[in-house]
Amino acid sequence: MNAKPSPDLRLYEKLMMLFPGYRGYKEKELVRETDRVVRDELYRRLKKCVGGLKNYYSSTVSSTGSMPLAERLEKLIYKIDSLAERTRHAPYGYKPLFHAIKVDEEVLNKMLEHDLKLGEIAETLEKAASNPPSSITEAEPFLENIERLAKEYEAMLEERDSLLSGYRR
C-alpha cells in the first residue's frame, strides 16, 4: 500500500492512494453505468416510437379498414418493440475483471460511436412516429422511412454486439 492519505483528500482520492488499482476499477464501473444509461434512453425512445405507431394504427386502421396497412403496421410495431428489448438487454461495454472476454478501450470507443449513431436513429424514429401522415395516401412514404430507419438501427445494434463479442460480420 501507498503512504497514508492526508485528511484533506476526497474519499475517491483516498481510495486511489490506498488501493492503486481502484482508479481503473472505478473508471470501468463508470463505463458500465454510462452504458446502462445510454441503453435505457435508447429503449425509452424506441418505446415512444412504438407508442406513436400504435396511435397511428388505432386512428388509421379503424377509420380506413385497410388490412394491408394494418398488417404492415403490426409488423413494424413488433419489429421496433423487439429492437427496444434487444437494446435494453444488450451486452454491457464493460466486462468484470475475471470475465473470459475483456473489452479494450479501442473497442469501447467504437462502441460509443455506435451508441451515438443508435441514439441519432432512435431520435429520428421517435420524431417520425410522432408525426404520422394525416391521410392514407401519405402512409407509404411514412412507413418506408420508418422501416428503413428500423433496418439501419438493427444493423448498428448487430455491429455493436459483434464488437463486444470480438468479431465482425
C-alpha positions as CSV (number, residue, x, y, z in Angstrom):
1,M,0.0,0.0,0.0
2,N,1.0,3.6,-0.6
3,A,1.6,6.3,2.1
4,K,-1.3,7.2,4.4
5,P,-3.6,9.7,2.7
6,S,-4.0,13.2,4.2
7,P,-7.3,14.2,5.7
8,D,-7.9,16.9,3.1
9,L,-8.3,14.4,0.2
10,R,-11.7,13.4,-1.0
11,L,-12.9,9.8,-0.4
12,Y,-12.2,8.8,-4.1
13,E,-8.6,10.2,-3.9
14,K,-8.0,8.4,-0.6
15,L,-9.1,5.1,-2.1
16,M,-6.8,5.7,-5.1
17,M,-3.9,6.2,-2.8
18,L,-4.6,3.2,-0.6
19,F,-5.6,0.9,-3.4
20,P,-3.6,1.6,-6.6
21,G,-6.0,-0.4,-8.8
22,Y,-9.1,1.3,-7.5
23,R,-9.0,4.1,-10.2
24,G,-9.2,1.6,-13.1
25,Y,-12.0,-0.3,-11.3
26,K,-13.9,2.9,-10.7
27,E,-13.5,4.0,-14.3
28,K,-14.8,0.7,-15.6
29,E,-17.8,0.9,-13.3
30,L,-18.5,4.4,-14.6
31,V,-18.3,3.0,-18.2
32,R,-20.7,0.2,-17.2
33,E,-23.1,2.7,-15.6
34,T,-22.9,5.1,-18.6
35,D,-23.6,2.2,-20.9
36,R,-26.7,1.2,-19.0
37,V,-28.0,4.9,-19.0
38,V,-27.4,5.1,-22.8
39,R,-29.3,1.8,-23.4
40,D,-32.1,2.9,-21.1
41,E,-32.5,6.1,-23.1
42,L,-32.4,4.2,-26.4
43,Y,-35.1,1.8,-25.1
44,R,-37.3,4.7,-23.9
45,R,-37.1,6.4,-27.4
46,L,-37.9,3.2,-29.2
47,K,-40.9,2.6,-26.9
48,K,-42.1,6.1,-27.7
49,C,-41.8,5.3,-31.4
50,V,-43.9,2.1,-30.8
51,G,-46.5,4.2,-28.9
52,G,-46.7,6.7,-31.8
53,L,-47.1,3.8,-34.3
54,K,-49.8,2.2,-32.1
55,N,-51.7,5.5,-32.0
56,Y,-51.4,5.8,-35.8
57,Y,-52.6,2.2,-36.1
58,S,-55.6,2.9,-33.9
59,S,-56.7,6.0,-35.8
60,T,-55.9,5.0,-39.3
61,V,-56.9,1.3,-39.4
62,S,-60.1,1.9,-37.6
63,S,-61.1,4.7,-39.9
64,T,-60.0,3.1,-43.2
65,G,-60.2,-0.6,-42.5
66,S,-57.1,-1.2,-44.7
67,M,-55.9,-4.7,-44.0
68,P,-52.6,-4.4,-45.9
69,L,-51.8,-1.2,-43.9
70,A,-52.8,-2.9,-40.7
71,E,-50.6,-5.9,-41.3
72,R,-47.6,-3.7,-42.3
73,L,-48.0,-1.5,-39.2
74,E,-48.3,-4.6,-36.9
75,K,-45.1,-6.0,-38.3
76,L,-43.3,-2.6,-37.9
77,I,-44.6,-2.2,-34.3
78,Y,-43.4,-5.7,-33.5
79,K,-40.0,-5.1,-35.1
80,I,-39.3,-1.9,-33.3
81,D,-40.6,-3.3,-30.0
82,S,-38.2,-6.2,-30.3
83,L,-35.4,-3.8,-31.2
84,A,-36.2,-2.0,-28.0
85,E,-36.0,-5.2,-25.9
86,R,-32.7,-6.2,-27.6
87,T,-31.3,-2.8,-26.8
88,R,-32.4,-3.0,-23.2
89,H,-30.8,-6.4,-22.8
90,A,-27.7,-5.8,-25.0
91,P,-24.3,-6.8,-23.6
92,Y,-22.5,-4.3,-21.4
93,G,-19.5,-2.4,-22.7
94,Y,-17.5,-3.4,-19.6
95,K,-16.6,-6.9,-18.5
96,P,-15.7,-7.8,-14.9
97,L,-12.0,-8.5,-14.0
98,F,-12.2,-12.3,-14.4
99,H,-14.6,-12.4,-17.4
100,A,-13.4,-14.6,-20.3
101,I,-13.6,-11.8,-22.9
102,K,-12.3,-8.4,-21.9
103,V,-13.3,-5.2,-23.8
104,D,-10.4,-2.9,-24.6
105,E,-10.5,0.9,-24.9
106,E,-10.4,0.9,-28.7
107,V,-13.5,-1.3,-28.8
108,L,-15.2,0.8,-26.2
109,N,-14.6,3.9,-28.3
110,K,-16.1,2.2,-31.4
111,M,-19.0,1.1,-29.2
112,L,-19.5,4.7,-28.1
113,E,-19.6,5.7,-31.8
114,H,-22.2,3.1,-32.4
115,D,-24.2,4.3,-29.4
116,L,-24.1,7.8,-30.8
117,K,-25.4,6.6,-34.2
118,L,-28.1,4.4,-32.4
119,G,-29.2,7.5,-30.5
120,E,-29.5,9.6,-33.7
121,I,-31.5,6.9,-35.4
122,A,-33.7,6.3,-32.3
123,E,-34.3,10.1,-32.1
124,T,-35.3,10.2,-35.8
125,L,-37.6,7.2,-35.4
126,E,-39.3,8.8,-32.4
127,K,-39.8,12.1,-34.3
128,A,-41.1,10.3,-37.4
129,A,-43.6,8.2,-35.4
130,S,-44.9,11.1,-33.5
131,N,-45.7,12.9,-36.8
132,P,-47.8,10.5,-38.8
133,P,-49.4,11.4,-42.1
134,S,-52.9,12.8,-42.0
135,S,-54.1,10.9,-45.0
136,I,-53.8,7.3,-46.0
137,T,-52.3,8.3,-49.4
138,E,-49.2,9.6,-47.5
139,A,-48.8,6.3,-45.5
140,E,-46.5,4.7,-47.9
141,P,-43.5,7.1,-47.6
142,F,-44.1,7.4,-43.9
143,L,-43.9,3.6,-43.4
144,E,-40.9,3.3,-45.8
145,N,-39.0,5.8,-43.8
146,I,-39.7,4.1,-40.5
147,E,-38.9,0.6,-42.0
148,R,-35.6,2.0,-43.4
149,L,-34.7,3.5,-40.0
150,A,-35.6,0.3,-38.2
151,K,-33.3,-1.7,-40.5
152,E,-30.5,0.8,-40.0
153,Y,-30.9,0.6,-36.2
154,E,-30.9,-3.2,-36.3
155,A,-27.7,-3.3,-38.4
156,M,-26.0,-0.9,-36.0
157,L,-27.1,-2.9,-33.0
158,E,-25.8,-6.1,-34.5
159,E,-22.5,-4.4,-35.3
160,R,-22.3,-3.2,-31.6
161,D,-22.9,-6.8,-30.4
162,S,-20.2,-8.1,-32.8
163,L,-17.8,-5.5,-31.5
164,L,-18.3,-6.6,-27.9
165,S,-18.1,-10.3,-28.7
166,G,-14.8,-9.8,-30.5
167,Y,-15.8,-10.5,-34.2
168,R,-17.2,-8.6,-37.1
169,R,-19.7,-9.9,-39.6
